[in-house]
Amino acid sequence: MGSNNGLPKEIFRHWVHSYEEDTREAKVFRPGNYNFPRSRGRFGFEIKENGEFVQYGIGPADRPARISGYWKAEGKDKINVYFEDKESASYAINIISCTEDVLMIKK
């Protein structure tokens, strides 16, 4: 778990979906401290270097719902995400590009 496998070091932070910037091919994420336009809640996640993964969904009353899990790199542009809560399906994050300011992943 958590082997970096050449992942960009900028990936290890809290990312929040900036859906206003999405393209046909990509979902756009910004760092958690980005000045987002007002919204009724946003999906996000945090990728930690120690292998932890925290997903922030939109829960009741538009409050973040937090789900803990872990990640495993598959090459330098793919991260597989698994959850301790068996109700939550695992999935892959396919990285298109990652800088300190923006993370773009395949839809």
C-alpha positions as CSV (number, residue, x, y, z in Angstrom):
1,M,0.0,0.0,0.0
2,G,1.1,3.5,-0.7
3,S,4.1,2.8,-2.9
4,N,4.6,6.1,-4.8
5,N,5.5,4.3,-8.2
6,G,6.6,7.6,-9.7
7,L,3.4,9.5,-8.9
8,P,3.8,13.3,-9.0
9,K,4.6,14.6,-5.5
10,E,2.0,17.3,-5.9
11,I,-0.7,14.6,-5.8
12,F,-0.4,14.3,-2.0
13,R,-2.9,16.8,-0.8
14,H,-6.6,17.5,-0.3
15,W,-8.3,17.9,-3.7
16,V,-11.8,19.3,-4.4
17,H,-13.8,18.9,-7.6
18,S,-14.0,22.2,-9.5
19,Y,-16.8,21.0,-11.8
20,E,-17.2,24.4,-13.4
21,E,-13.8,23.7,-15.1
22,D,-14.5,20.1,-16.3
23,T,-14.0,19.3,-20.0
24,R,-15.5,16.5,-22.0
25,E,-12.5,14.3,-21.2
26,A,-11.4,15.5,-17.8
27,K,-12.7,16.2,-14.3
28,V,-10.8,19.1,-12.8
29,F,-9.8,19.3,-9.1
30,R,-8.2,22.2,-7.2
31,P,-6.5,22.2,-3.8
32,G,-8.9,22.3,-0.8
33,N,-7.9,25.9,0.0
34,Y,-8.8,27.2,-3.5
35,N,-11.3,30.0,-3.6
36,F,-14.2,28.2,-5.2
37,P,-17.4,29.8,-6.4
38,R,-20.4,29.2,-4.0
39,S,-21.8,25.7,-4.4
40,R,-24.2,23.3,-2.7
41,G,-21.3,21.0,-1.6
42,R,-18.4,19.6,-3.5
43,F,-16.9,16.1,-3.8
44,G,-13.3,15.8,-2.9
45,F,-10.6,13.5,-1.6
46,E,-7.2,13.5,0.1
47,I,-4.3,11.3,-1.0
48,K,-1.7,10.9,1.8
49,E,1.8,9.7,1.2
50,N,1.4,7.0,3.9
51,G,-1.2,5.1,1.7
52,E,-4.3,6.6,3.4
53,F,-7.1,7.9,1.2
54,V,-10.0,10.0,2.5
55,Q,-13.0,10.7,0.3
56,Y,-15.3,13.6,1.0
57,G,-18.7,13.2,-0.5
58,I,-21.8,15.3,-0.1
59,G,-23.8,14.1,2.9
60,P,-27.1,15.2,4.4
61,A,-27.7,19.0,4.6
62,D,-24.8,19.5,2.1
63,R,-22.2,18.6,4.8
64,P,-19.2,16.6,3.8
65,A,-19.5,12.8,4.3
66,R,-16.1,11.3,5.0
67,I,-15.1,7.8,4.0
68,S,-11.7,6.3,4.9
69,G,-9.7,4.0,2.7
70,Y,-6.4,3.5,1.1
71,W,-4.7,3.8,-2.3
72,K,-2.3,1.8,-4.3
73,A,-0.4,3.2,-7.3
74,E,-0.4,1.4,-10.6
75,G,2.3,3.1,-12.6
76,K,2.8,6.9,-12.6
77,D,-0.6,7.9,-13.7
78,K,-3.1,5.5,-12.1
79,I,-4.2,5.2,-8.5
80,N,-6.5,2.4,-7.3
81,V,-8.7,3.4,-4.3
82,Y,-10.2,0.9,-1.8
83,F,-12.5,1.5,1.1
84,E,-12.7,0.0,4.6
85,D,-16.5,0.4,4.3
86,K,-17.5,-2.5,2.0
87,E,-20.6,-0.5,1.0
88,S,-18.3,1.9,-0.9
89,A,-17.1,0.6,-4.3
90,S,-13.4,0.8,-5.1
91,Y,-12.4,2.8,-8.2
92,A,-9.4,4.0,-10.2
93,I,-8.2,7.6,-10.6
94,N,-6.5,8.0,-14.0
95,I,-4.3,11.1,-13.9
96,I,-4.1,13.2,-17.0
97,S,-1.9,15.9,-15.3
98,C,-1.1,17.2,-11.9
99,T,0.6,20.4,-10.7
100,E,0.4,22.2,-7.4
101,D,-2.6,24.1,-8.6
102,V,-4.7,21.6,-10.6
103,L,-5.3,17.9,-10.9
104,M,-7.0,16.6,-14.1
105,I,-8.3,13.1,-14.1
106,K,-10.1,11.1,-16.9
107,K,-13.9,11.0,-16.6
